[in-house]
Amino acid sequence: GSARIGMQSAVFLAVRHGGRAERGGRRRSEPEEADKGRMKRTIIKDWKTRLSYFLQNSSNSNKRKSKKAGKHRNYFRPSPEEAQLWSEAFDELLANKYGLAAFRAFLKSEFCEENIEFWLACEDFKKTKSPQKLTSKAKKIYNDFIEKEAPKEINIDFQTKNMIAQNIQEATHTCFSAAQKRVYSLMENNSYPRFLESEFYQELCKKTPISRTTQAT
């Protein structure tokens, strides 16, 4: 008799334990889901804060060149079709003001924004006409991005760094060409695919449901 009672209580315990584990399992996964949702919202919010910062800054630099209000059209949220274009080629993304700002915000979240900043500095450098400015800009780029322990040191090989150190003594427009190519392909092969998979980019590509009124017109 006692063996049967022992078995019954073991079964009862197992059932009760199983039930508790199951309930516990369910209870555990709900907050996990909520946490994930919260984290996703926080990530997207952080992104938007950074994005507005980069957009403001690029609009400030343009304000000096042109006071036309039309210039600011570039800074509105792109249509899903426009955003989808960015996935066709890395250049499409870099050529779009909003896309570039979004990509910079993404690189900042990955702690490698020095790559895009270096690329932008090189683009600006290549447009410089005055030889004096060319030399001073070359030195600034070298100090900011190239030399050992530079504040925004980019990841390029020692030989390329050495070549740049020699070239900037008599700066020409091609001083940073090799380094810029290297950083471009680094971004294109690593950060760009990750950007296209990011929550933020996916959100930009989502089509908002069309209301009945717009369908009727």
C-alpha positions as CSV (number, residue, x, y, z in Angstrom):
1,G,0.0,0.0,0.0
2,S,2.7,2.4,1.0
3,A,4.5,1.8,-2.4
4,R,1.3,2.7,-4.2
5,I,0.9,5.9,-2.2
6,G,4.6,6.7,-2.8
7,M,4.1,6.3,-6.6
8,Q,0.9,8.3,-6.6
9,S,2.5,11.2,-4.8
10,A,5.5,11.0,-7.2
11,V,3.1,11.2,-10.1
12,F,1.2,14.1,-8.5
13,L,4.5,15.9,-7.9
14,A,5.6,15.3,-11.4
15,V,2.3,16.6,-12.8
16,R,2.3,19.6,-10.5
17,H,5.9,20.3,-11.3
18,G,5.3,19.9,-15.0
19,G,2.4,22.3,-14.8
20,R,4.4,24.8,-12.9
21,A,7.3,24.6,-15.4
22,E,4.9,25.0,-18.3
23,R,3.3,28.0,-16.7
24,G,6.7,29.4,-15.7
25,G,7.9,28.9,-19.3
26,R,5.0,30.8,-20.6
27,R,5.4,33.6,-18.1
28,R,9.0,33.9,-18.9
29,S,8.6,34.3,-22.6
30,E,6.0,37.1,-22.4
31,P,8.3,39.7,-20.8
32,E,11.0,38.5,-23.2
33,E,8.8,39.5,-26.1
34,A,7.9,42.8,-24.4
35,D,11.6,43.5,-23.8
36,K,12.4,42.7,-27.4
37,G,9.7,45.1,-28.5
38,R,10.9,47.8,-26.1
39,M,14.5,47.3,-27.3
40,K,13.4,47.6,-30.9
41,R,11.6,50.8,-30.2
42,T,14.6,52.2,-28.3
43,I,17.0,51.3,-31.2
44,I,14.7,53.0,-33.7
45,K,14.3,56.1,-31.4
46,D,18.1,56.3,-31.0
47,W,18.5,56.1,-34.7
48,K,16.0,58.8,-35.3
49,T,17.7,61.1,-32.9
50,R,21.1,60.6,-34.6
51,L,19.5,60.8,-38.0
52,S,17.9,64.2,-37.3
53,Y,21.3,65.4,-36.0
54,F,23.1,64.4,-39.3
55,L,20.3,65.9,-41.4
56,Q,20.4,69.2,-39.5
57,N,24.2,69.3,-39.9
58,S,24.1,68.6,-43.6
59,S,21.3,71.2,-44.1
60,N,23.4,73.8,-42.1
61,S,26.3,73.3,-44.4
62,N,24.0,73.8,-47.4
63,K,22.3,76.8,-46.0
64,R,25.4,78.9,-46.5
65,K,25.7,77.9,-50.1
66,S,22.0,78.4,-51.0
67,K,19.2,80.1,-49.2
68,K,16.6,78.6,-51.5
69,A,13.8,76.9,-49.5
70,G,13.7,74.2,-52.2
71,K,17.0,72.8,-51.0
72,H,15.3,71.4,-48.0
73,R,13.1,69.0,-49.9
74,N,16.0,66.5,-49.7
75,Y,15.6,66.1,-46.0
76,F,12.1,64.7,-45.9
77,R,11.5,61.1,-45.2
78,P,11.9,59.3,-48.5
79,S,9.0,57.3,-50.1
80,P,9.3,53.5,-49.7
81,E,10.2,53.3,-53.4
82,E,13.0,55.8,-52.9
83,A,14.3,53.9,-49.9
84,Q,14.2,50.6,-51.8
85,L,16.4,52.1,-54.5
86,W,19.2,52.3,-51.9
87,S,19.4,48.5,-51.8
88,E,20.2,48.4,-55.5
89,A,23.6,50.0,-55.2
90,F,25.8,51.4,-52.4
91,D,26.2,54.5,-54.6
92,E,22.5,55.1,-54.6
93,L,22.5,55.2,-50.8
94,L,25.5,57.6,-50.6
95,A,24.1,59.9,-53.3
96,N,20.9,60.5,-51.3
97,K,21.0,63.1,-48.5
98,Y,18.6,61.3,-46.3
99,G,20.1,57.9,-47.1
100,L,23.6,59.1,-46.3
101,A,22.4,60.5,-43.0
102,A,20.6,57.3,-42.2
103,F,23.8,55.3,-43.0
104,R,25.9,57.5,-40.8
105,A,23.5,57.1,-38.0
106,F,23.7,53.3,-38.5
107,L,27.6,53.4,-38.5
108,K,27.5,55.4,-35.3
109,S,25.4,52.6,-33.7
110,E,28.1,50.1,-34.9
111,F,30.9,52.4,-33.6
112,C,32.6,52.7,-37.0
113,E,31.4,56.1,-38.2
114,E,35.0,57.1,-38.9
115,N,34.7,55.2,-42.2
116,I,32.0,57.3,-43.6
117,E,33.5,60.5,-42.2
118,F,36.8,59.7,-43.8
119,W,35.0,59.0,-47.1
120,L,33.1,62.3,-46.9
121,A,36.4,64.2,-46.1
122,C,38.0,62.6,-49.2
123,E,35.0,63.6,-51.4
124,D,35.3,67.2,-50.1
125,F,39.1,67.1,-50.6
126,K,38.9,66.1,-54.2
127,K,36.7,69.1,-54.9
128,T,39.2,71.5,-53.4
129,K,40.6,73.9,-56.0
130,S,43.2,76.0,-54.1
131,P,46.6,74.4,-53.7
132,Q,47.1,76.0,-50.3
133,K,43.7,74.6,-49.1
134,L,44.6,71.2,-50.6
135,T,47.7,71.0,-48.4
136,S,46.0,72.1,-45.2
137,K,43.1,69.8,-45.8
138,A,45.4,66.9,-46.6
139,K,47.3,67.4,-43.3
140,K,44.0,67.7,-41.4
141,I,42.7,64.4,-42.9
142,Y,46.0,62.8,-42.1
143,N,45.9,64.0,-38.5
144,D,42.2,63.0,-38.0
145,F,42.1,59.6,-39.7
146,I,45.5,58.2,-40.8
147,E,48.3,58.7,-38.3
148,K,48.8,56.2,-35.5
149,E,46.5,57.0,-32.5
150,A,44.5,59.5,-34.7
151,P,41.2,60.4,-33.0
152,K,39.2,58.7,-35.8
153,E,41.9,56.3,-37.0
154,I,40.7,54.1,-40.0
155,N,41.7,50.5,-40.5
156,I,44.1,50.6,-43.4
157,D,47.5,48.9,-43.9
158,F,50.8,50.3,-42.8
159,Q,52.1,50.6,-46.4
160,T,49.1,52.8,-47.5
161,K,49.6,55.0,-44.4
162,N,53.3,55.4,-45.2
163,M,52.5,56.3,-48.8
164,I,50.0,58.9,-47.7
165,A,52.5,60.4,-45.2
166,Q,54.9,60.9,-48.1
167,N,52.3,62.2,-50.6
168,I,50.8,64.9,-48.4
169,Q,54.1,66.8,-48.3
170,E,53.2,67.9,-51.8
171,A,49.5,67.2,-51.8
172,T,47.6,66.3,-55.0
173,H,44.0,65.3,-55.4
174,T,44.9,61.6,-55.5
175,C,46.7,61.6,-52.1
176,F,44.0,59.5,-50.4
177,S,42.6,57.5,-53.4
178,A,43.9,54.1,-52.3
179,A,42.7,54.6,-48.7
180,Q,39.4,55.9,-49.9
181,K,38.9,52.9,-52.2
182,R,39.8,50.5,-49.3
183,V,37.3,52.2,-46.9
184,Y,34.6,52.3,-49.5
185,S,34.9,48.5,-50.2
186,L,35.0,47.9,-46.4
187,M,31.7,49.7,-46.0
188,E,30.1,48.2,-49.1
189,N,31.0,44.6,-48.1
190,N,30.4,44.9,-44.3
191,S,28.2,47.8,-43.1
192,Y,26.0,48.3,-46.1
193,P,24.5,44.7,-46.1
194,R,23.9,45.1,-42.4
195,F,22.3,48.5,-42.9
196,L,19.9,46.9,-45.4
197,E,18.9,44.3,-42.9
198,S,18.4,46.8,-40.0
199,E,15.0,47.5,-38.4
200,F,15.4,51.2,-39.4
201,Y,15.8,50.6,-43.1
202,Q,13.1,47.9,-43.2
203,E,10.8,50.5,-41.6
204,L,11.6,53.1,-44.3
205,C,10.7,50.5,-47.0
206,K,7.3,49.7,-45.5
207,K,4.4,51.0,-47.6
208,T,1.8,52.7,-45.4
209,P,-1.7,51.3,-46.1
210,I,-3.4,53.4,-48.7
211,S,-6.6,55.1,-47.5
212,R,-9.8,54.6,-49.5
213,T,-9.9,58.3,-50.6
214,T,-6.6,58.2,-52.3
215,Q,-7.5,54.9,-54.0
216,A,-10.6,56.5,-55.5
217,T,-8.8,59.5,-57.1
